[in-house]
Amino acid sequence: MKKIKPERFKMLKTISMLLKILGWIALFAGLAAAVEVLVAPGMVSKLGLLDIYQSTWLLALVVMMGAVLYAMIFFALSEGVIVFLSIESNTRKLRELLDKK
């Protein structure tokens, strides 16, 4: 019978999942903000952003690019945590195989 090992690094797996969720939230929030800029430019002009970009389309594009950038950063951090967990798991398996010899 195979021994059931306790789950290792639960917190790191949770952090990885939270980073992915933050990535999706950033992406959808950026999309919603870009649509808001296009639908109601009067509300955005109160912030003074339309004075900088001079165009609602350009502002919506900048907002979307920022959202995609932040989403990519969150996804990359999440994948980085997963890579380190995989390296640890593979190293442990290799050590167990070498100890058997």
C-alpha positions as CSV (number, residue, x, y, z in Angstrom):
1,M,0.0,0.0,0.0
2,K,1.2,3.5,-0.8
3,K,1.6,5.9,2.0
4,I,-0.5,9.1,1.8
5,K,1.9,12.0,2.2
6,P,0.6,15.2,3.7
7,E,0.2,18.1,1.2
8,R,3.3,20.3,1.2
9,F,3.5,24.0,0.7
10,K,-0.2,24.7,0.9
11,M,0.3,28.4,1.4
12,L,2.5,28.8,-1.7
13,K,-0.2,27.0,-3.8
14,T,-2.8,29.3,-2.3
15,I,-0.7,32.4,-3.1
16,S,-0.3,31.1,-6.7
17,M,-4.0,30.7,-7.1
18,L,-4.6,34.2,-5.6
19,L,-2.2,35.7,-8.0
20,K,-4.0,34.1,-10.9
21,I,-7.3,35.5,-9.6
22,L,-5.8,38.9,-9.2
23,G,-4.6,38.7,-12.8
24,W,-8.1,37.9,-14.1
25,I,-9.6,40.7,-11.9
26,A,-7.0,43.2,-13.3
27,L,-7.9,42.1,-16.8
28,F,-11.7,42.4,-16.4
29,A,-11.4,45.6,-14.4
30,G,-9.3,47.2,-17.1
31,L,-11.8,46.1,-19.7
32,A,-14.6,47.6,-17.7
33,A,-12.7,50.8,-17.2
34,A,-11.9,51.0,-20.9
35,V,-15.6,50.5,-21.7
36,E,-16.5,53.2,-19.1
37,V,-14.1,55.6,-20.8
38,L,-15.8,55.0,-24.1
39,V,-19.4,55.1,-22.9
40,A,-19.2,58.0,-20.4
41,P,-16.3,60.3,-21.3
42,G,-17.9,63.1,-19.3
43,M,-17.2,61.3,-16.0
44,V,-13.6,60.7,-17.0
45,S,-13.0,64.3,-18.0
46,K,-13.7,65.3,-14.4
47,L,-10.5,63.4,-13.5
48,G,-8.5,65.4,-16.0
49,L,-7.3,62.4,-18.0
50,L,-9.0,63.5,-21.2
51,D,-6.9,66.7,-21.1
52,I,-3.7,64.6,-21.2
53,Y,-4.7,62.1,-24.0
54,Q,-7.0,64.4,-26.0
55,S,-9.0,61.3,-27.2
56,T,-11.3,58.8,-25.5
57,W,-10.1,56.1,-27.8
58,L,-6.5,56.7,-26.9
59,L,-7.3,56.8,-23.2
60,A,-9.3,53.5,-23.5
61,L,-6.3,52.0,-25.2
62,V,-3.9,53.1,-22.5
63,V,-6.2,51.7,-19.8
64,M,-6.5,48.4,-21.6
65,M,-2.7,48.2,-22.1
66,G,-2.1,48.9,-18.4
67,A,-4.6,46.2,-17.5
68,V,-3.0,43.7,-19.8
69,L,0.4,44.6,-18.4
70,Y,-0.7,44.1,-14.8
71,A,-2.5,40.8,-15.6
72,M,0.6,39.5,-17.3
73,I,2.7,40.4,-14.2
74,F,0.3,38.6,-11.9
75,F,0.1,35.5,-14.2
76,A,3.9,35.4,-14.5
77,L,4.4,35.6,-10.7
78,S,1.9,32.8,-10.3
79,E,3.7,30.6,-12.8
80,G,7.0,31.4,-11.1
81,V,5.7,30.1,-7.8
82,I,4.5,26.9,-9.6
83,V,7.8,26.4,-11.3
84,F,9.7,26.6,-8.0
85,L,7.2,24.1,-6.4
86,S,7.8,21.8,-9.4
87,I,11.6,22.1,-9.0
88,E,11.3,21.2,-5.3
89,S,9.1,18.2,-6.1
90,N,11.4,16.9,-8.8
91,T,14.5,17.4,-6.6
92,R,12.9,15.5,-3.8
93,K,12.0,12.6,-6.1
94,L,15.5,12.5,-7.5
95,R,16.9,12.4,-4.0
96,E,14.6,9.5,-3.1
97,L,15.6,7.6,-6.2
98,L,19.3,8.1,-5.5
99,D,18.9,7.0,-1.9
100,K,17.4,3.7,-3.0
101,K,20.6,2.8,-4.9
